[in-house]
Amino acid sequence: MMMLVNCSGCRTPLQLPQGAPCIRCAICGAVTHVAAAPAPGPGPGPLAHASPARGPPPPPAHGRKRAVIIGISYRFSRHELKGCINDAKCMRHLLTTRFSFPDDSIIMLTEEQTDPFKIPTKHNIRMAMYWLLQGSQPGDSLVFHYSGHGAQQRSYSGDEADGMDETFCPLDFETQGMIVDDEINTALVRPLPHGAKLHALIDACHSGTALDLPFLCRMSRTGQYVWEDHRPRSGVWKGTSGGEAISFSGCDDHQTSADTSALSKITSTGAMTFCFIQAIERGEAATYGSILNSMRTTIRNTGGGASIAGGGAVTSLISMLLTGGSGGTGGLKQEPQLTAGDMFDVYAKPFSL
């Protein structure tokens, strides 16, 4: 028989095997000791909380603003990317300076972290997604940012229009496998309660419907748009529990996303993350439509060498060179997408985190 106790550090519910005197949290490393029995009558409950075993205290489980930021470079492997950790650092800076996210309300997973629970492995990413939604309440503003490889695999559930599931590639994906969009939807979207808001920013290949949200905003080059209905024919609901979920992604499901220095001219970044932040910095983020249009225009007008942040067989391109002054057009071959739990007027709805 299992009992549920709250972690003494981050308050995440943990399943304690019967008879176990303590349990260590996989997210924050805190050890929670459990008394043998509650004291009779009024007084303290059965939990005797210990201090976290390592590091600073983790973000509180409840709060108006929380974020999970993931940047994976896959360094020293044939899948290496140059800009993903830069993306994570830039996103953290944006959230704390522009949108007033408390620094201790952000969990960041990168290979640079010294805490083993903050390395972007499959297990740690899963636990971070669970933490982000755990205890969410009306008024919460939640952000999930992922910069790394994305891929596709055959879907056997019948809920994908193109027959393919979209996936994240954690640091250990070659041994532990990928994280499939069905699981991402279950962790990040479905538990979102009424009055809470989730923004997901997915800078990866094949990321158009990475959250399996019901509706996709199909925008033309002139900025006109229509909503596409991506609800599964099986009737399974992939929306929220009343909350608002909106996702910006780097490209369509059949496209790849670039890891490039062509945008910053200084260092490598994910094209999608750079253009999202740039739209905000330039004052082009009044509405969701203006952000999406700005991102797509910037990427369409940019060229230069790039690595591809994902793909079924994760590889690098030698180059994506334009014809320069010879009159050619071209640009990065990706089109950022917007998906949501509900349809809305993208040019009327103000953007806010």
Solvent accessible surface area in square Angstrom, and as a share of the most:
residue,aa,sasa,rsa
1,M,186,0.83
2,M,101,0.45
3,M,85,0.38
4,L,117,0.58
5,V,5,0.03
6,N,56,0.29
7,C,0,0.00
8,S,19,0.13
9,G,20,0.19
10,C,0,0.00
11,R,92,0.34
12,T,1,0.01
13,P,35,0.22
14,L,16,0.08
15,Q,113,0.50
16,L,3,0.02
17,P,66,0.42
18,Q,142,0.63
19,G,76,0.73
20,A,28,0.22
21,P,94,0.59
22,C,50,0.30
23,I,37,0.19
24,R,123,0.45
25,C,0,0.00
26,A,26,0.20
27,I,8,0.04
28,C,9,0.05
29,G,0,0.00
30,A,0,0.00
31,V,28,0.16
32,T,0,0.00
33,H,83,0.37
34,V,23,0.13
35,A,46,0.36
36,A,116,0.90
37,A,69,0.54
38,P,86,0.54
39,A,60,0.47
40,P,131,0.82
41,G,61,0.59
42,P,141,0.89
43,G,56,0.54
44,P,113,0.71
45,G,51,0.50
46,P,54,0.34
47,L,53,0.27
48,A,59,0.46
49,H,90,0.40
50,A,30,0.23
51,S,91,0.58
52,P,46,0.29
53,A,54,0.42
54,R,96,0.35
55,G,58,0.56
56,P,116,0.73
57,P,104,0.65
58,P,20,0.13
59,P,9,0.05
60,P,73,0.46
61,A,2,0.02
62,H,90,0.40
63,G,31,0.29
64,R,166,0.60
65,K,51,0.22
66,R,1,0.00
67,A,0,0.00
68,V,0,0.00
69,I,0,0.00
70,I,0,0.00
71,G,0,0.00
72,I,0,0.00
73,S,11,0.07
74,Y,6,0.02
75,R,102,0.37
76,F,190,0.79
77,S,47,0.30
78,R,186,0.68
79,H,9,0.04
80,E,58,0.26
81,L,3,0.02
82,K,129,0.55
83,G,0,0.00
84,C,2,0.01
85,I,18,0.09
86,N,42,0.22
87,D,1,0.01
88,A,0,0.00
89,K,97,0.41
90,C,61,0.36
91,M,1,0.00
92,R,57,0.21
93,H,119,0.53
94,L,4,0.02
95,L,0,0.00
96,T,39,0.23
97,T,86,0.50
98,R,115,0.42
99,F,33,0.14
100,S,83,0.53
101,F,3,0.01
102,P,67,0.42
103,D,88,0.45
104,D,89,0.46
105,S,5,0.03
106,I,9,0.04
107,I,4,0.02
108,M,25,0.11
109,L,2,0.01
110,T,2,0.01
111,E,16,0.07
112,E,89,0.40
113,Q,53,0.23
114,T,136,0.79
115,D,31,0.16
116,P,77,0.48
117,F,41,0.17
118,K,41,0.17
119,I,38,0.19
120,P,0,0.00
121,T,34,0.20
122,K,28,0.12
123,H,97,0.43
124,N,12,0.06
125,I,0,0.00
126,R,99,0.36
127,M,43,0.19
128,A,4,0.03
129,M,1,0.00
130,Y,102,0.39
131,W,0,0.00
132,L,0,0.00
133,L,12,0.06
134,Q,28,0.13
135,G,29,0.28
136,S,17,0.11
137,Q,90,0.40
138,P,94,0.59
139,G,26,0.25
140,D,8,0.04
141,S,10,0.06
142,L,0,0.00
143,V,0,0.00
144,F,0,0.00
145,H,0,0.00
146,Y,0,0.00
147,S,1,0.00
148,G,0,0.00
149,H,1,0.00
150,G,1,0.01
151,A,3,0.02
152,Q,37,0.16
153,Q,67,0.30
154,R,137,0.50
155,S,14,0.09
156,Y,197,0.75
157,S,72,0.47
158,G,45,0.43
159,D,20,0.11
160,E,19,0.09
161,A,99,0.77
162,D,77,0.40
163,G,23,0.22
164,M,46,0.21
165,D,10,0.05
166,E,1,0.00
167,T,4,0.02
168,F,2,0.01
169,C,0,0.00
170,P,0,0.00
171,L,58,0.29
172,D,38,0.19
173,F,29,0.12
174,E,110,0.50
175,T,113,0.66
176,Q,106,0.47
177,G,29,0.28
178,M,51,0.23
179,I,0,0.00
180,V,32,0.18
181,D,0,0.00
182,D,41,0.21
183,E,55,0.25
184,I,0,0.00
185,N,0,0.00
186,T,74,0.43
187,A,23,0.18
188,L,0,0.00
189,V,0,0.00
190,R,84,0.31
191,P,61,0.39
192,L,0,0.00
193,P,31,0.20
194,H,140,0.62
195,G,42,0.41
196,A,1,0.01
197,K,44,0.18
198,L,0,0.00
199,H,1,0.00
200,A,0,0.00
201,L,1,0.01
202,I,0,0.00
203,D,2,0.01
204,A,1,0.00
205,C,1,0.01
206,H,21,0.09
207,S,3,0.02
208,G,2,0.02
209,T,7,0.04
210,A,4,0.03
211,L,2,0.01
212,D,15,0.08
213,L,3,0.01
214,P,0,0.00
215,F,13,0.05
216,L,1,0.01
217,C,0,0.00
218,R,82,0.30
219,M,7,0.03
220,S,49,0.32
221,R,160,0.59
222,T,113,0.65
223,G,6,0.06
224,Q,134,0.59
225,Y,58,0.22
226,V,98,0.56
227,W,45,0.16
228,E,54,0.24
229,D,81,0.42
230,H,56,0.25
231,R,122,0.45
232,P,12,0.08
233,R,215,0.78
234,S,75,0.48
235,G,65,0.63
236,V,69,0.40
237,W,121,0.43
238,K,7,0.03
239,G,0,0.00
240,T,17,0.10
241,S,73,0.47
242,G,44,0.43
243,G,7,0.07
244,E,57,0.26
245,A,2,0.02
246,I,3,0.01
247,S,4,0.03
248,F,1,0.00
249,S,2,0.01
250,G,0,0.00
251,C,0,0.00
252,D,11,0.06
253,D,17,0.09
254,H,136,0.61
255,Q,30,0.13
256,T,47,0.28
257,S,0,0.00
258,A,2,0.02
259,D,6,0.03
260,T,2,0.01
261,S,54,0.35
262,A,11,0.09
263,L,20,0.10
264,S,24,0.15
265,K,158,0.67
266,I,156,0.79
267,T,62,0.36
268,S,23,0.15
269,T,9,0.05
270,G,4,0.03
271,A,0,0.00
272,M,1,0.00
273,T,2,0.01
274,F,47,0.20
275,C,1,0.01
276,F,1,0.00
277,I,28,0.14
278,Q,29,0.13
279,A,0,0.00
280,I,10,0.05
281,E,98,0.44
282,R,145,0.53
283,G,64,0.61
284,E,69,0.31
285,A,18,0.14
286,A,73,0.56
287,T,22,0.13
288,Y,3,0.01
289,G,0,0.00
290,S,32,0.20
291,I,0,0.00
292,L,0,0.00
293,N,50,0.25
294,S,15,0.10
295,M,0,0.00
296,R,15,0.05
297,T,52,0.30
298,T,23,0.14
299,I,0,0.00
300,R,53,0.19
301,N,113,0.58
302,T,18,0.11
303,G,14,0.14
304,G,19,0.18
305,G,40,0.38
306,A,9,0.07
307,S,25,0.16
308,I,13,0.06
309,A,4,0.03
310,G,2,0.02
311,G,8,0.08
312,G,67,0.64
313,A,81,0.63
314,V,9,0.05
315,T,77,0.45
316,S,66,0.42
317,L,78,0.39
318,I,175,0.89
319,S,46,0.29
320,M,28,0.12
321,L,135,0.67
322,L,70,0.35
323,T,86,0.50
324,G,54,0.52
325,G,91,0.87
326,S,90,0.58
327,G,67,0.65
328,G,38,0.36
329,T,124,0.72
330,G,35,0.33
331,G,3,0.03
332,L,7,0.04
333,K,128,0.54
334,Q,8,0.04
335,E,62,0.28
336,P,0,0.00
337,Q,2,0.01
338,L,0,0.00
339,T,3,0.02
340,A,2,0.01
341,G,4,0.04
342,D,89,0.46
343,M,110,0.49
344,F,42,0.17
345,D,77,0.40
346,V,0,0.00
347,Y,91,0.35
348,A,66,0.51
349,K,57,0.24
350,P,96,0.61
351,F,21,0.09
352,S,53,0.34
353,L,17,0.08
